[in-house]
Amino acid sequence: MSQVAIVGVGQTPYRRSHPEKSSRELIWWAAKEALNDAGLGIDAIDVIIAGVAPDALAGEVSVERSGMMGIGKPFIRVNTGGVTGSSAVFAGASYIKAGRAKAVLVFALERMGQASSSQQVFNTIFDPVYEKDFPLTTITMAALRASMLMRLYGYAPRHWAEIAARNAQAARKNPLAHLHNDITPEDVLKSPLLAWPIHRYEACPMSEGACALVLVDKSLVGNRKPAWIQGAASTSDSYAMGDRIRRKGATLVDLLSLSMSAKRAYAEAGVTKPVKEIRVAELYSAFSSAEAMAYPALGFCESADGPRFVEAQATDKSLPVFNPSGGPQGANPVSATAMVRIAEAALQVRQMAGARQVDGVERAVATGQGGATQFSTVCVVGNKPNT
Amino acid sequence: MTDKRPAVYIEGIAVDIGWADATRSLTEMIFSTTRRAIDEGKKSLDTIDSVVLAAHDMVDGRSLSSMVTGPAAGSYLRDETRYSDDGAAAFAAAVTRIEAKESTRSIVAAWGRASEHDVEAVARATFDPFFASPFGIDELQVAAMRAQAWMRMGGDVAARAEAGQRRIAAARANPRALKVGGRHPVASYPLNEADMPRWADIAVSLTISAEPSAVRVAGIGQSSEPYWIGDRKLGRLAGLEQAAQRALSEAGFGPEQLDVVEIDGLTLFDEAIGMEAVGIAQRGGGMRSMATDPRSNPSGGAAAGYCAPAMGLARIVEAVMQLQGQAGTIQVPRARRALATGSCVVAAQTHTAIVLEAT
């Protein structure tokens, strides 16, 4: 089967809203940048995969259709919530691996700045009879998990604050990030509580923007600078969070779907010791506690060692660098966030990440998480194709 | 097909068309249909490693609806993805995953419950919020404009009444069609009630793999048209034409060799124009084809029950049944090759054509 490389990355800046831009303009902005980066025109593209999650956030149904380009080409929309961006990348890669396309343009768009209240929209992802009337939102859902992590593994608010401050400082080097706050762990702990134990500065912002990638078959790489997709996997878990709270060996905070995806993606990529073999991890963690929750699922540490792993990051430079872009706490354009993670991982591998470039990146991992962590994706990219 | 690409076969199929069944939730409807498809495929659930869905949040009535509907279609601890696109597009994407050797056996499912949402309101919301939506336009009105454009371009309407009668008779004869309930939307000129779809509650599931079975996927074609209605040649379905040509080219045979054509069209006119687009009717002769050609939508098409985004997959299932000789009272004798299509918003902007062949 063909191997797939990312040779074009395009991103708009991520902002609270882009009132001066239509959805079409945001899509075309990102797409044009990705095509320019790849050195390809739209005519060279065989398939277009669009990613947009809840229509209610944009207030316009199937808003991606307005950004239609390359008339006459196959054009399909993915909608898998938080993993929409990575699902779109995986769908595009499938067309190439199947031999149905040599070049695929994938894009993801978020217009949540148009929603009067994104949390009210997110509340509608939950069961309309049994859950919706509780104050269940993406924030309270994350708080539930954070408190479970504290009880089970000994995390303290300081750990979440350290992660949040590190991501905030990283975002300051990323001109595309939505937030550029100069904050310390103390600032995080002093920020208002959203839902105990989560403080405002531990949470992601609500961001708008678009991201696009050009994927090509090995035969089209030529002298372009590629980030090879070495491994990719997606897994879905149960809908009801209650089913996962006491599930033996795979509780709500064990992120079974993420660990299953990681195992498959690592196996495909030939990764056996992730903490040694992966230099950069771009994680879809909308809250700093969610980032900590992902470490053991991705094989970076044991669950019980999580707090010490967070502490070690400040001193042990051999550990992977987490979210050098600032991650979702720097910008969270939900439909696009999982694609942004892959885009940032690809930029790192291609040595094109500018001020946020980490030295010596040969391999990076990008994750996607969506639907109350029901959906998880893992994508490993590297500077060499699989042998 | 290249040598490297494995052939993909259809194993189990199931379709459920009803109306406002208060005894079953949407998830129960999806579960029972998927269960039937798995059972009919005679392969255990354990052998299925991926799930590909076509469903739309606005149709299902909740954001990220696949959270609750996905597990009913077998997604628990499997590789699942969901397209907010037509079922035939999701089918095409699922086939590529088998061809790419990313999956060995997959469930493909699509659904929509017209009895539980305002179909016209959702359709209106797909149009541009500034320049189109304020007119109150929905997809049926675009279908009416398409019918007028087609007539202006010389479309032969002499057989319209006969085509309408045959379509409704086919739907009545189809054992899988909606028998009780449903809703006929209001027709805009020049459409009349006989041309219209019948809104229904529909769930469709099938399983596919690279293991040989009675029906194989012989060709896939996909295409798209401009966003703005004014930029399209409304009297033709240029995107469908291109998609069908691609699918037939891959299959290696022409439209004249097809025994069954199942077109996903919103109205009788859309189905007739679709017959022209895929090449079994001459330009302007689609209505005559609908009236007299036994290959044209033997299922009764949209008259048998309609709810996006399930329709492309429903058309595929009807075509598979014909090729399996299992279509019952609407069986086309000696059917060996079939083409099924699916289209999606906005007003048939994207198209998928699937060519199927009995092995």
Interface residues (C-beta under 8 A of the other chain):
Chain A: M1 R24 V47 I48 V52 A53 P54 D55 A56 L57 G59 E60 V61 S62 R65 S66 G67 M68 G70 I71 G72 K73 P74 F75 I76 R77 V78 N79 T80 G81 S87 F90 A91 A93 S94 Y95 K97 A98 G99 R100 V121 F122 T124 I125 D127 P128 A233 S234 T235 S236 D237 S238 Y239 L256 S257 M260 G370 G371 A372 Q374 F375
Chain B: T2 K4 R5 V51 H56 D57 M58 G61 R62 S63 L64 S66 M67 V68 G70 P71 S75 Y76 L77 R78 D79 E80 T81 R82 Y83 S84 D85 A89 A92 A93 V95 T96 R97 E99 A100 K101 E102 V122 A125 T126 D128 P129 I220 Q222 S223 S224 E225 P226 Y227 A238 G239 Q242 V345 V346 Q349 T350 T352
